[in-house]
Amino acid sequence: MKTIRKIALKYLPLMGTALTVSLFAAPLLAAPMSNADREHLLVHFEMTTQMVADQVRGLSPVQLEYKASPDRWSIREVVSHLAVAEPDYWREIQKALKAAPDMSTKKSSATDADILWYGIDRVVHTKTGGGHEKVETYKDLGEALGKYQALRATMIDYIKTTNDDMRAHSFGDYGEVIDCWQWMLEISTHAERHIQQIREIKNDPNFPKK
């Protein structure tokens, strides 16, 4: 597993495509955390955790607060959003896993590849709600990034060690039902969407040079 993760982290830009291909074969229902399911989650979480840090490293206060338009988020606000949203997502999945297994009578509304595509596809934009739009919660990038990374360490440790049967539990807090393994993956692909958003901000022609 360590060797696979080292390779994955070396080739971060290629991971989205590679994981999409590999996860087409993942079953919708599985026994308690298969090695493949554990590895797919672990690689993706490590990837997005590192990429957030990489994207903001060395940016000036002016660059962190730059907005392409008044209705858009700044880079600092994007990271603040992740620091606000992911604790809620983590609590929700823990609650779902405490309920009785129920996926034997349900069908996931999405494939694993659909969940991965959510992280890649920035063509369709969605409006943030549920309190997760409160991007002024963290006015300091270092504080927001620290909160994000601390929780990511907890989630990564969970992925490495859990024996929870994530495929057997449903998650439907946001409408359509998926299994808990897919929702765990979507926490990471949600971050991937915002990593792309940060890149879009940095690629704006008016983005400050320093």
NUKOLDO-874508 format. One record per residue: residue in one letter; z, y, x of N, C-alpha, C, O in turn. Coordinates in pm, 1 decimal. Each point is the difference from the previous one (the first is absolute). Layout:
% NUKOLDO-874508
{A {Z Y X} {Z Y X} {Z Y X} {Z Y X}},
...
END
This chain:
% NUKOLDO-874508
{M {0.0 -121.3 81.8} {0.0 121.3 -81.8} {0.0 126.5 85.3} {-66.9 97.9 -33.2}},
{K {144.3 -100.1 146.5} {4.5 118.4 85.1} {-137.5 31.6 57.6} {-38.9 116.3 10.4}},
{T {-35.2 -222.7 27.4} {-133.2 20.3 56.5} {-93.3 61.7 -103.1} {-75.9 91.5 31.7}},
{I {81.2 -141.1 -155.1} {-85.8 53.7 -106.2} {30.5 146.3 -24.1} {-91.3 80.8 -17.1}},
{R {220.8 -45.8 15.5} {35.8 139.1 -25.9} {-44.7 91.4 113.3} {-43.9 112.1 -25.7}},
{K {54.0 -157.9 151.7} {-45.6 82.5 112.3} {-149.2 28.5 -10.9} {-44.7 112.2 24.2}},
{I {-31.7 -214.4 -60.8} {-144.7 18.1 -16.4} {-28.0 97.0 -113.3} {-85.3 87.9 12.7}},
{A {157.9 -103.8 -125.3} {-21.1 86.0 -115.9} {28.1 145.2 32.4} {-76.9 88.4 -37.7}},
{L {187.3 -63.1 108.0} {36.9 137.5 31.1} {-95.8 63.4 99.6} {-15.3 122.2 1.2}},
{K {-49.7 -202.6 82.3} {-98.1 52.1 95.7} {-125.6 46.3 -71.2} {-65.5 95.1 42.7}},
{Y {32.2 -163.7 -152.7} {-123.1 31.2 -70.9} {30.5 53.3 -138.8} {-55.9 -48.7 -98.2}},
{L {143.6 147.8 88.1} {41.6 55.0 -128.5} {-115.5 46.0 -88.0} {0.7 -30.3 -119.3}},
{P {-101.6 103.3 172.9} {-105.7 48.6 -88.7} {-77.1 -111.8 -68.3} {-62.0 23.1 -103.9}},
{L {64.3 -143.0 159.3} {-77.3 -110.1 -56.7} {81.1 -84.6 -96.2} {-55.8 -87.4 -66.3}},
{M {186.2 110.9 56.6} {85.7 -91.3 -72.4} {-26.8 -2.1 -149.1} {8.8 -105.3 -63.1}},
{G {-41.8 222.1 4.8} {-24.3 1.7 -143.7} {-109.3 -96.1 -40.7} {15.8 -76.9 -94.9}},
{T {-128.8 81.3 168.1} {-111.3 -88.4 -30.3} {34.6 -145.1 25.0} {-31.9 -86.9 -81.1}},
{A {97.9 60.0 194.3} {33.3 -138.0 34.6} {95.2 -61.4 -100.9} {-15.8 -115.7 -39.0}},
{L {115.6 194.0 -3.5} {96.4 -53.5 -95.3} {-62.6 -21.3 -137.1} {36.3 -93.5 -71.3}},
{T {-130.4 180.1 34.3} {-68.1 -18.0 -128.2} {-70.8 -134.3 -4.2} {7.6 -71.8 -99.7}},
{V {-76.0 38.2 207.5} {-71.5 -127.0 5.7} {96.0 -117.3 -5.8} {-22.2 -95.4 -74.6}},
{S {130.4 102.4 154.3} {91.4 -113.5 8.6} {75.8 -21.6 -128.8} {32.0 -113.9 -33.7}},
{L {-1.9 221.6 -40.5} {83.4 -15.7 -117.8} {-76.6 -44.6 -123.2} {61.8 -31.8 -101.5}},
{F {-195.8 28.3 106.9} {-75.4 -56.2 -111.2} {43.4 -143.9 -25.3} {-4.7 -49.4 -112.7}},
{A {47.1 -16.6 220.6} {33.7 -141.9 -11.6} {144.4 -23.0 -40.7} {37.2 -114.4 -25.8}},
{A {47.5 219.5 18.7} {141.0 -19.3 -31.0} {18.5 -36.1 -145.8} {-64.8 60.1 -85.7}},
{P {150.9 -156.0 53.7} {20.4 -42.1 -137.8} {79.7 101.2 -78.2} {77.6 76.0 58.0}},
{L {-95.4 -73.6 -191.5} {74.3 89.4 -85.1} {141.1 -52.3 -24.6} {90.9 78.6 -26.6}},
{L {-71.6 -208.8 35.0} {131.9 -58.9 -13.0} {24.3 -87.1 122.9} {-88.2 -74.5 42.6}},
{A {206.9 84.4 13.5} {25.5 -76.6 121.3} {145.6 -40.6 5.9} {83.1 55.0 -72.2}},
{A {-51.4 -151.3 157.9} {137.6 -39.1 26.7} {67.8 113.7 74.6} {-66.9 93.9 43.2}},
{P {200.3 -101.0 -27.2} {70.0 108.2 70.2} {-68.1 39.8 130.5} {-21.6 -82.2 89.0}},
{M {-10.9 208.9 -80.7} {-65.6 67.4 112.3} {-67.5 -92.3 100.5} {63.4 -49.6 93.2}},
{S {-190.2 27.9 -113.1} {-77.1 -78.3 96.5} {-11.5 77.6 130.9} {18.0 121.7 2.4}},
{N {-47.6 -191.3 104.5} {-17.3 66.0 129.5} {-111.5 103.4 -5.5} {10.8 107.3 59.5}},
{A {-118.9 -140.2 -131.7} {-112.8 93.2 -10.3} {40.1 126.0 -75.5} {-33.0 110.9 42.0}},
{D {104.7 -127.7 -154.6} {44.3 116.5 -76.9} {94.4 87.0 82.3} {-10.6 122.7 -2.1}},
{R {101.3 -184.8 73.3} {94.7 75.8 82.5} {-74.9 78.4 108.3} {28.6 117.4 23.6}},
{E {-124.0 -183.0 41.1} {-73.7 64.8 108.8} {-85.6 115.5 -51.1} {-7.2 104.9 63.9}},
{H {-57.4 -123.8 -178.5} {-82.9 107.2 -55.7} {84.5 123.3 -32.4} {-39.5 112.2 31.6}},
{L {155.2 -132.7 -94.3} {87.4 113.1 -28.7} {48.8 66.4 127.9} {-2.1 122.6 11.9}},
{L {45.4 -202.6 82.1} {57.3 52.7 122.6} {-101.1 82.9 77.8} {31.7 109.7 46.1}},
{V {-152.3 -161.2 -31.3} {-104.3 73.1 72.6} {-30.4 133.0 -67.6} {-13.4 102.7 66.6}},
{H {2.4 -104.9 -200.3} {-36.1 123.1 -70.1} {112.1 102.7 7.9} {-26.2 118.3 21.5}},
{F {150.3 -161.5 -38.6} {112.6 93.1 8.3} {13.8 57.9 140.1} {23.1 120.1 14.9}},
{E {-36.5 -201.8 86.4} {8.4 51.2 136.5} {-113.9 96.7 27.8} {18.5 101.1 67.9}},
{M {-135.5 -132.2 -120.2} {-114.7 86.8 19.0} {23.4 138.6 -59.6} {-16.1 100.8 68.7}},
{T {54.5 -95.7 -197.8} {14.0 130.4 -66.2} {121.4 76.4 52.2} {-1.7 123.1 3.4}},
{T {106.2 -193.7 37.2} {116.2 68.9 58.3} {-39.8 71.5 128.2} {36.8 115.6 20.8}},
{Q {-110.8 -183.0 64.0} {-42.2 60.4 126.0} {-101.5 111.0 -21.9} {3.0 102.0 68.8}},
{M {-92.9 -121.7 -164.4} {-106.6 97.2 -20.6} {52.6 133.1 -50.8} {-52.1 104.7 38.4}},
{V {154.4 -105.5 -124.0} {58.2 126.9 -45.2} {52.6 77.9 120.1} {-27.1 119.3 13.7}},
{A {102.1 -186.5 73.2} {53.2 66.9 119.0} {-111.7 51.0 90.4} {8.3 110.8 53.0}},
{D {-112.3 -191.5 -35.4} {-111.7 38.9 86.3} {-71.6 122.9 -53.8} {-40.2 86.9 77.3}},
{Q {23.7 -78.6 -208.5} {-76.0 109.6 -59.7} {70.9 135.1 8.7} {-66.0 103.9 0.1}},
{V {198.9 -103.6 7.3} {72.3 127.7 2.0} {49.0 38.1 138.8} {50.4 110.5 20.1}},
{R {-64.8 -200.7 75.1} {52.2 26.1 134.9} {-69.3 121.1 63.9} {-122.8 8.5 1.9}},
{G {202.7 83.9 49.8} {-52.7 113.7 74.1} {-52.9 114.5 -83.4} {-52.6 96.4 55.6}},
{L {64.5 -103.4 -187.6} {-51.0 108.7 -83.7} {97.0 117.9 0.4} {121.7 -18.4 2.1}},
{S {-176.8 138.7 -4.1} {81.6 120.7 -0.4} {51.3 28.0 -141.1} {-52.7 -54.9 -96.8}},
{P {156.0 140.7 84.1} {47.5 38.0 -133.8} {-111.4 57.1 -86.4} {-4.2 -26.9 -120.1}},
{V {-85.4 104.6 178.0} {-111.6 58.1 -76.1} {-91.6 -110.3 -51.5} {-43.3 3.5 -115.2}},
{Q {13.9 -100.3 199.1} {-85.3 -110.9 -42.0} {67.4 -84.7 -107.5} {-65.8 -45.6 -93.5}},
{L {194.7 24.9 106.1} {72.8 -81.5 -97.6} {5.2 64.3 -137.5} {8.6 -70.1 -100.9}},
{E {-13.8 202.2 95.7} {10.0 71.0 -127.7} {-135.9 42.6 -55.3} {-6.9 58.9 -107.9}},
{Y {-100.5 -87.9 180.2} {-132.4 42.7 -45.3} {-40.8 -71.1 -129.4} {18.3 -120.9 -14.3}},
{K {-74.2 198.5 -79.7} {-53.3 -55.2 -124.5} {-146.3 41.3 -13.5} {-34.4 116.7 18.9}},
{A {-50.0 -211.8 -51.1} {-142.3 30.8 -17.5} {-21.6 90.3 -121.1} {-96.7 76.1 -4.2}},
{S {185.7 -84.1 -93.7} {-1.2 87.6 -116.8} {141.1 1.2 -56.9} {79.6 -88.6 31.1}},
{P {-46.8 188.3 -114.8} {137.5 12.1 -49.7} {50.1 -121.5 -78.8} {120.4 -25.1 -5.4}},
{D {-212.3 -49.7 -55.2} {40.2 -114.7 -81.3} {4.9 -130.7 80.0} {24.0 -106.4 -57.1}},
{R {-46.3 113.7 187.0} {3.0 -119.2 85.2} {131.1 -6.0 78.0} {67.1 101.4 19.4}},
{W {-32.3 -220.7 24.3} {118.9 -16.9 81.9} {-30.0 29.7 146.6} {-112.9 -14.5 46.7}},
{S {217.0 56.3 23.7} {-6.8 10.8 145.4} {36.7 -136.1 59.2} {44.7 -89.5 -71.7}},
{I {-63.7 74.6 201.5} {36.5 -125.8 66.7} {150.5 -24.4 -11.7} {42.8 -112.5 -25.5}},
{R {36.3 216.1 43.8} {145.6 -14.5 -13.9} {36.1 -46.8 -141.1} {90.7 -81.5 -17.0}},
{E {-160.6 132.2 -83.1} {27.1 -40.0 -137.9} {-41.3 -144.3 -26.7} {65.7 -69.6 -77.4}},
{V {-171.7 24.7 139.4} {-42.1 -139.5 -15.4} {108.8 -93.6 52.0} {34.7 -98.3 -65.5}},
{V {18.6 129.2 183.0} {105.0 -84.7 57.3} {126.9 8.6 -84.5} {68.9 -100.4 -18.1}},
{S {-37.9 217.7 -33.0} {114.7 15.6 -88.8} {-16.8 -86.0 -124.7} {95.7 -62.2 -46.3}},
{H {-215.8 58.6 -7.2} {-28.6 -84.3 -116.8} {28.9 -146.7 29.6} {60.4 -68.8 -82.3}},
{L {-102.2 21.1 197.1} {26.3 -140.0 36.4} {149.8 -24.9 12.2} {49.6 -104.7 -41.7}},
{A {22.7 201.3 99.0} {144.5 -15.6 16.2} {72.4 1.9 -133.9} {106.9 -59.5 -13.5}},
{V {-163.9 127.3 -85.4} {58.7 5.7 -134.3} {-36.7 -124.0 -81.4} {84.4 -55.7 -70.0}},
{A {-209.5 13.0 79.2} {-50.2 -106.2 -87.1} {43.5 -139.7 41.9} {36.7 -80.8 -85.3}},
{E {-40.0 50.9 213.4} {22.5 -138.8 42.2} {140.1 -53.3 -30.3} {12.4 -119.2 -28.5}},
{P {94.4 200.6 33.0} {129.5 -53.3 -43.3} {-1.2 -47.7 -145.6} {61.9 -101.2 -33.0}},
{D {-132.5 174.3 -53.7} {-11.5 -43.0 -139.7} {-76.0 -131.7 -9.9} {41.1 -91.2 -71.8}},
{Y {-152.1 82.0 144.5} {-79.7 -123.3 -2.9} {82.4 -119.5 48.3} {-8.8 -109.3 -55.8}},
{W {88.3 131.5 159.3} {82.8 -106.5 57.0} {106.1 -45.9 -100.0} {22.6 -120.0 -16.1}},
{R {42.6 215.7 -51.3} {99.3 -35.9 -102.4} {-64.2 -76.0 -115.4} {58.1 -94.6 -53.1}},
{E {-177.4 136.4 15.2} {-68.4 -64.7 -111.7} {-35.0 -145.0 30.7} {15.2 -87.4 -85.3}},
{I {-61.5 62.2 205.7} {-37.1 -137.9 33.4} {124.6 -87.0 14.1} {-4.4 -117.9 -35.0}},
{Q {114.4 171.9 84.8} {123.5 -76.4 7.6} {49.1 -37.5 -139.1} {47.0 -111.7 -21.2}},
{K {-57.5 204.0 -73.2} {39.3 -26.8 -138.4} {-86.8 -108.6 -61.9} {50.4 -89.9 -67.3}},
{A {-181.3 98.5 90.3} {-92.4 -98.8 -56.4} {27.0 -139.5 53.8} {-13.1 -98.0 -73.3}},
{L {50.5 87.8 199.5} {24.9 -130.4 61.8} {130.6 -62.9 -47.7} {19.9 -120.5 14.8}},
{K {69.3 201.6 -72.2} {125.6 -53.7 -53.0} {-18.6 -60.4 -139.8} {84.3 -76.7 -46.6}},
{A {-194.2 111.5 -19.4} {-27.4 -54.2 -133.2} {-49.4 -144.3 11.4} {-35.7 -46.1 108.4}},
{A {34.4 -23.6 -220.7} {-46.1 -139.3 0.0} {-148.2 -5.9 34.4} {-76.3 85.6 -44.6}},
{P {33.5 -184.8 123.0} {-143.0 -15.9 30.6} {-80.1 -13.5 -129.3} {40.2 -72.7 -90.8}},
{D {-153.2 142.4 82.5} {-75.6 -1.7 -125.2} {-151.5 -1.7 17.4} {-72.7 5.0 -99.2}},
{M {23.7 -11.9 222.5} {-144.9 4.9 19.4} {-70.5 -127.9 -44.7} {-122.7 -2.2 -9.9}},
{S {198.6 -104.9 -17.3} {-63.2 -122.9 -48.9} {-58.5 19.9 -139.1} {-86.9 -76.1 -42.7}},
{T {134.6 178.5 -28.4} {-50.0 28.1 -135.2} {-82.3 127.8 -5.4} {-39.9 43.9 -107.9}},
{K {14.4 16.0 223.9} {-75.2 125.0 5.6} {-112.5 -10.3 100.8} {-1.2 -89.2 84.8}},
{K {-92.7 180.6 -94.7} {-109.5 7.0 95.9} {-5.4 139.5 59.1} {4.3 98.9 -73.3}},
{S {-13.7 -90.0 204.1} {-8.1 129.5 64.7} {-126.6 73.4 -43.1} {-106.5 -60.2 -14.1}},
{S {119.8 190.3 -6.5} {-114.3 81.1 -41.0} {-89.0 37.8 118.1} {-104.6 62.1 -18.8}},
{A {145.3 -99.0 139.8} {-76.0 37.4 119.7} {-3.0 -115.4 98.9} {90.1 -84.0 1.9}},
{T {-192.5 80.6 78.9} {-4.4 -93.9 112.2} {65.6 65.8 120.8} {22.6 121.0 0.9}},
{D {7.3 -199.8 99.1} {54.6 57.2 123.6} {-98.3 99.0 62.2} {39.9 102.2 55.8}},
{A {-167.5 -133.7 -66.0} {-102.5 90.2 54.0} {-0.9 132.8 -74.8} {-24.8 104.5 60.1}},
{D {51.9 -107.5 -191.5} {9.6 124.6 -76.6} {111.6 88.2 54.3} {-16.0 121.4 12.8}},
{I {129.5 -183.8 19.1} {114.1 75.9 52.5} {-36.1 62.4 135.0} {36.8 114.1 27.9}},
{L {-107.6 -188.0 54.2} {-43.2 54.4 128.8} {-100.6 112.8 -18.7} {4.1 100.0 71.7}},
{W {-93.2 -115.7 -166.7} {-101.7 102.4 -22.7} {63.4 131.0 -46.2} {-52.3 107.7 28.7}},
{Y {164.0 -116.2 -99.7} {71.9 119.5 -42.0} {34.7 87.4 120.4} {-4.9 122.7 -8.7}},
{G {39.7 -184.8 119.5} {33.7 76.2 119.8} {-120.0 59.6 69.6} {12.5 98.8 72.3}},
{I {-128.0 -157.4 -93.4} {-121.5 43.0 68.9} {-77.9 103.9 -80.0} {-59.6 91.3 57.1}},
{D {60.4 -105.6 -189.2} {-83.7 81.4 -88.7} {64.5 135.0 -29.2} {97.6 8.2 -74.5}},
{R {-152.9 97.6 133.8} {47.1 135.2 -27.7} {-98.1 75.5 -88.9} {10.3 121.7 -15.7}},
{V {-105.9 -194.6 -42.5} {-96.6 64.0 -90.3} {70.2 40.1 -129.1} {-18.9 110.5 -51.0}},
{V {100.9 -203.0 -1.2} {74.2 26.3 -122.5} {137.8 53.1 36.6} {77.5 -69.6 65.5}},
{H {-45.8 193.0 -107.2} {129.0 60.7 28.2} {89.0 -10.3 -122.8} {-46.3 17.5 -112.7}},
{T {172.8 -45.7 134.5} {95.2 -8.8 -109.4} {106.7 106.8 16.8} {30.6 41.9 111.6}},
{K {26.2 2.1 -224.7} {102.4 103.7 3.7} {137.4 -63.9 15.4} {36.0 -91.3 -74.2}},
{T {39.0 139.9 170.4} {133.2 -53.6 27.0} {99.2 48.7 -103.7} {-3.2 116.6 -39.4}},
{G {92.7 -206.3 -6.0} {102.9 36.8 -97.0} {127.4 -76.3 27.0} {20.4 -52.3 109.6}},
{G {65.1 46.3 -209.7} {123.7 -75.9 10.4} {100.2 56.2 98.8} {87.9 -71.6 47.8}},
{G {-101.3 200.7 -17.1} {88.9 61.2 98.1} {-51.0 -9.2 142.3} {52.4 65.7 89.9}},
{H {-154.7 -147.3 -69.7} {-53.0 -19.0 135.3} {-85.0 117.9 45.6} {-40.9 7.8 115.9}},
{E {14.9 84.3 -209.5} {-75.7 119.6 35.2} {90.6 109.2 59.2} {-48.1 107.8 34.9}},
{K {177.5 -135.0 -23.7} {94.4 99.2 51.3} {-6.1 3.0 153.0} {91.1 -46.0 68.9}},
{V {-200.2 101.0 -19.0} {-27.1 -5.7 144.2} {78.9 102.9 79.8} {-7.1 2.1 122.9}},
{E {82.4 83.4 -192.1} {84.6 95.1 71.6} {138.3 -58.4 27.0} {87.8 69.4 51.2}},
{T {-67.9 -196.8 -85.5} {128.1 -65.2 25.8} {33.9 4.9 148.4} {114.7 23.1 38.4}},
{Y {-215.7 -45.1 43.5} {19.4 5.5 145.7} {-87.3 111.3 56.5} {-122.3 -12.3 6.1}},
{K {186.2 120.0 34.7} {-73.9 113.5 55.2} {-23.4 -13.4 149.7} {-75.5 77.0 59.5}},
{D {141.1 -175.7 0.4} {-14.3 -25.1 143.1} {-71.3 -133.3 20.1} {44.1 -102.6 -51.9}},
{L {-152.3 103.5 125.8} {-76.8 -122.5 21.7} {85.1 -108.3 64.7} {-6.8 -116.3 -39.8}},
{G {86.8 153.5 139.1} {80.2 -99.1 70.8} {94.9 -73.6 -93.0} {19.1 -120.9 13.6}},
{E {40.4 192.9 -108.0} {91.1 -62.4 -95.1} {-75.8 -95.4 -92.0} {43.9 -112.5 -23.8}},
{A {-157.7 158.3 -27.6} {-80.0 -84.4 -89.8} {-48.3 -125.1 71.3} {9.0 -110.4 -53.8}},
{L {-60.5 127.8 175.0} {-51.1 -114.1 76.1} {113.1 -96.9 33.6} {-19.1 -121.6 -3.8}},
{G {136.3 174.9 36.4} {113.3 -85.2 30.2} {42.1 -84.2 -119.6} {29.0 -118.6 15.2}},
{K {-25.2 179.0 -135.1} {34.1 -73.5 -121.7} {-103.6 -109.5 -27.3} {34.6 -113.0 -34.6}},
{Y {-159.7 148.4 50.6} {-109.1 -95.7 -22.0} {10.5 -117.9 95.9} {-9.3 -115.5 -41.5}},
{Q {28.6 144.4 168.4} {4.3 -106.1 100.5} {123.6 -88.0 -13.8} {-6.9 -120.5 24.2}},
{A {120.5 179.6 -63.1} {122.6 -78.3 -16.3} {-15.3 -102.3 -112.2} {39.4 -115.6 15.3}},
{L {-95.8 157.7 -126.8} {-20.4 -94.3 -110.3} {-106.4 -102.3 36.3} {11.5 -116.9 -36.8}},
{R {-114.4 159.0 108.1} {-102.5 -95.1 42.8} {61.3 -110.0 87.5} {-39.4 -116.1 -10.9}},
{A {134.3 151.0 96.6} {66.5 -100.2 83.7} {72.3 -101.7 -87.7} {-1.0 -119.6 29.1}},
{T {63.6 167.4 -136.2} {69.2 -89.3 -93.6} {-99.1 -91.8 -69.5} {23.6 -120.3 -11.3}},
{M {-134.5 176.6 -35.2} {-98.1 -80.9 -71.7} {-68.0 -101.0 91.9} {-26.4 -113.3 -40.4}},
{I {-1.4 153.5 161.0} {-63.0 -91.8 96.1} {95.5 -114.7 33.6} {-42.7 -114.7 12.6}},
{D {170.7 145.2 1.9} {98.1 -106.6 24.8} {5.1 -95.8 -118.5} {10.5 -121.3 18.0}},
{Y {-17.9 176.1 -138.9} {-2.5 -84.7 -120.2} {-121.3 -92.9 2.1} {12.6 -119.5 -26.8}},
{I {-127.9 173.5 57.9} {-122.2 -80.6 3.8} {13.0 -112.6 102.3} {-43.3 -112.5 -24.8}},
{K {102.1 142.8 137.5} {14.6 -100.5 106.4} {94.1 -113.9 -39.0} {-18.4 -113.2 44.7}},
{T {118.6 142.0 -127.3} {108.7 -96.0 -19.1} {13.0 -58.1 -140.5} {66.3 -102.3 -17.5}},
{T {-128.0 164.8 -83.6} {26.5 -42.0 -137.5} {-57.0 -137.9 -33.0} {-101.9 -42.2 54.6}},
{N {170.4 -25.8 -144.9} {-51.2 -123.4 -59.6} {-26.0 19.7 -148.6} {-19.5 -97.2 -73.0}},
{D {19.1 222.2 27.5} {-27.6 27.9 -140.6} {-138.8 -49.2 -39.4} {-95.6 11.3 76.7}},
{D {86.6 -65.2 -195.6} {-128.7 -45.6 -53.2} {-67.5 118.9 -68.1} {1.9 12.2 -122.4}},
{M {-60.5 73.6 202.4} {-54.3 125.5 -51.4} {-117.8 -21.1 -94.2} {-23.1 80.8 -89.9}},
{R {-50.2 -187.5 109.8} {-116.1 -28.3 -85.4} {41.8 -44.9 -140.2} {-79.4 7.6 -93.8}},
{A {203.1 -53.9 79.3} {45.5 -53.1 -128.4} {57.8 107.6 -91.6} {25.7 -25.7 -117.6}},
{H {-5.1 146.2 171.2} {60.7 108.4 -77.8} {-103.9 107.0 -32.2} {-79.9 38.4 85.4}},
{S {82.2 8.3 -207.8} {-95.5 103.0 -40.5} {56.0 138.9 27.0} {121.2 19.5 8.7}},
{F {-212.3 76.6 4.3} {36.5 140.3 12.7} {-90.9 78.4 -92.9} {-122.3 -5.5 12.9}},
{G {181.6 78.6 -106.7} {-81.7 73.5 -96.3} {52.8 137.6 -32.2} {-28.9 54.2 -106.7}},
{D {107.1 4.1 198.7} {62.5 129.5 -26.8} {-100.9 113.1 -20.6} {32.8 101.7 -61.1}},
{Y {-153.6 -118.6 111.2} {-99.8 107.5 -10.5} {-116.6 -37.9 -90.5} {-110.1 53.5 13.1}},
{G {135.7 -146.7 -105.5} {-105.6 -35.5 -94.6} {-42.4 -144.3 12.8} {72.3 -89.7 -43.1}},
{E {-187.5 65.8 101.1} {-54.1 -134.4 9.2} {82.7 -86.7 94.9} {55.3 48.2 98.9}},
{V {-48.5 -176.6 -131.4} {84.2 -92.8 74.8} {-70.3 -50.5 125.9} {-117.1 -38.2 -2.9}},
{I {191.1 38.9 112.6} {-42.5 -67.7 122.6} {121.1 -79.9 48.5} {109.4 15.4 -54.4}},
{D {-127.2 -100.0 155.0} {117.3 -71.0 50.5} {70.1 84.7 106.3} {-57.1 95.5 52.5}},
{C {181.5 -132.0 -22.0} {81.3 82.9 90.0} {-55.4 4.2 142.4} {16.2 100.1 69.8}},
{W {-81.1 -207.5 -26.5} {-62.4 4.4 132.6} {-108.1 107.5 1.1} {-11.5 75.9 96.3}},
{Q {-67.0 -69.3 -202.0} {-104.7 101.2 -7.3} {58.5 140.3 -6.2} {-54.2 92.8 60.1}},
{W {164.4 -76.8 -132.4} {62.2 132.3 -5.8} {55.4 40.4 136.5} {-9.3 116.6 38.5}},
{M {66.6 -211.9 34.7} {47.2 29.0 135.0} {-117.0 46.1 86.8} {12.6 96.0 75.9}},
{L {-124.8 -163.8 -87.2} {-118.7 40.9 74.8} {-45.3 138.9 -42.7} {-43.5 80.1 82.7}},
{E {54.0 -51.9 -212.5} {-46.5 129.7 -48.9} {87.0 115.2 51.3} {-48.4 112.5 12.2}},
{I {174.6 -138.7 17.6} {82.6 103.7 62.9} {-66.2 44.7 130.5} {-3.6 119.0 31.6}},
{S {-48.1 -215.3 42.9} {-63.7 31.2 128.2} {-139.4 59.7 -18.8} {-38.8 90.8 73.6}},
{T {-36.8 -141.0 -171.6} {-133.9 57.0 -21.3} {9.2 140.0 -59.3} {-89.5 81.9 20.5}},
{H {196.4 -53.9 -93.5} {24.0 136.9 -47.3} {15.7 93.7 119.4} {-55.6 109.8 1.3}},
{A {131.7 -153.9 99.2} {13.1 80.9 121.7} {-134.7 15.9 69.2} {-30.4 106.5 53.8}},
{E {-50.1 -211.9 -55.0} {-131.7 6.8 62.9} {-86.3 107.4 -65.2} {-73.3 70.8 69.0}},
{R {81.3 -58.3 -200.7} {-73.3 106.6 -69.2} {40.5 137.4 53.3} {-84.1 87.4 20.8}},
{H {213.2 -70.6 0.6} {48.0 130.3 45.6} {-26.5 23.0 148.4} {-9.8 114.5 44.0}},
{I {-1.7 -220.0 31.6} {-45.5 12.5 138.7} {-142.5 55.9 0.6} {-33.3 87.4 80.1}},
{Q {-48.7 -138.4 -169.3} {-136.9 52.1 -11.6} {2.3 144.9 -46.1} {-82.1 80.7 43.4}},
{Q {176.0 -47.7 -131.3} {12.3 138.8 -45.1} {33.9 91.9 117.5} {-55.0 109.5 11.0}},
{I {144.3 -153.3 75.6} {33.7 78.5 119.5} {-124.4 20.5 86.3} {-23.3 109.6 50.9}},
{R {-55.4 -214.0 -34.9} {-123.0 11.9 79.0} {-96.1 100.5 -63.5} {-65.8 76.3 70.7}},
{E {57.8 -76.3 -203.2} {-87.4 94.7 -69.3} {45.5 143.3 25.8} {-82.7 88.7 21.1}},
{I {213.6 -65.9 -22.8} {52.7 133.8 28.0} {-37.1 42.1 142.4} {-44.2 112.8 22.2}},
{K {62.0 -202.4 72.7} {-29.6 31.3 140.2} {-148.2 20.9 23.7} {-38.5 70.2 93.5}},
{N {-45.0 -129.9 -176.3} {-145.7 13.3 14.5} {-54.8 121.3 -74.9} {-119.3 29.2 9.2}},
{D {204.0 41.2 -82.6} {-45.5 118.9 -70.3} {-49.3 102.3 102.3} {65.5 20.5 102.2}},
{P {-178.8 43.7 -127.2} {-55.7 93.2 99.6} {93.1 115.8 33.1} {-12.4 59.4 107.2}},
{N {104.6 -25.9 -195.5} {89.9 111.5 24.9} {136.8 -44.5 52.5} {91.5 81.5 12.3}},
{F {-77.8 -209.0 18.0} {127.3 -49.6 52.1} {28.9 70.2 132.4} {-86.5 4.6 87.4}},
{P {207.8 50.5 -71.3} {32.1 75.9 123.4} {-22.1 -82.6 126.2} {28.1 -119.8 2.6}},
{K {-77.7 183.8 100.0} {-25.8 -67.9 126.6} {129.5 -33.3 71.6} {5.2 -94.5 78.8}},
{K {99.2 171.1 -105.5} {129.3 -26.9 63.9} {112.6 62.3 -80.5} {116.6 -11.8 37.6}},
END
